[in-house]
Amino acid sequence: MNSAVRQDLVDQLDALGAAIDTDAFDDAAARMTAYDAALRHYIDSTAPNTPVDVLRELLKMQNAVLLHMRERQTVIGDALRQGHRQDAASRAYAETAP
């Protein structure tokens, strides 16, 4: 594999992870789409001789990014649920206050 192409794919995954870190979800979605297109182009242009070790490395990185996305989703979901509970408790208190 051309090391520049490999590094570009790695850099795109790193940038996707950074966008997730900063909750830049629109940017993350655009980066994910661009990465997918670049990866598909790479595979199409190298098939049937696409280096399996490179694909394994990229898959490992993709899985790490996916796990990170799920962790952020859990944190954000927990925060939303907590806010909803606090809102409900506040409304219930206001209804019972003299």
Rosetta blueprint (number, residue, H / E / L):
1 M L
2 N L
3 S H
4 A H
5 V H
6 R H
7 Q H
8 D H
9 L H
10 V H
11 D H
12 Q H
13 L H
14 D H
15 A H
16 L H
17 G H
18 A H
19 A H
20 I H
21 D H
22 T L
23 D L
24 A L
25 F H
26 D H
27 D H
28 A H
29 A H
30 A H
31 R H
32 M H
33 T H
34 A H
35 Y H
36 D H
37 A H
38 A H
39 L H
40 R H
41 H H
42 Y H
43 I H
44 D H
45 S H
46 T H
47 A L
48 P L
49 N L
50 T L
51 P L
52 V H
53 D H
54 V H
55 L H
56 R H
57 E H
58 L H
59 L H
60 K H
61 M H
62 Q H
63 N H
64 A H
65 V H
66 L H
67 L H
68 H H
69 M H
70 R H
71 E H
72 R H
73 Q H
74 T H
75 V H
76 I H
77 G H
78 D H
79 A H
80 L H
81 R H
82 Q H
83 G H
84 H H
85 R H
86 Q H
87 D H
88 A H
89 A H
90 S H
91 R H
92 A H
93 Y H
94 A H
95 E H
96 T H
97 A L
98 P L
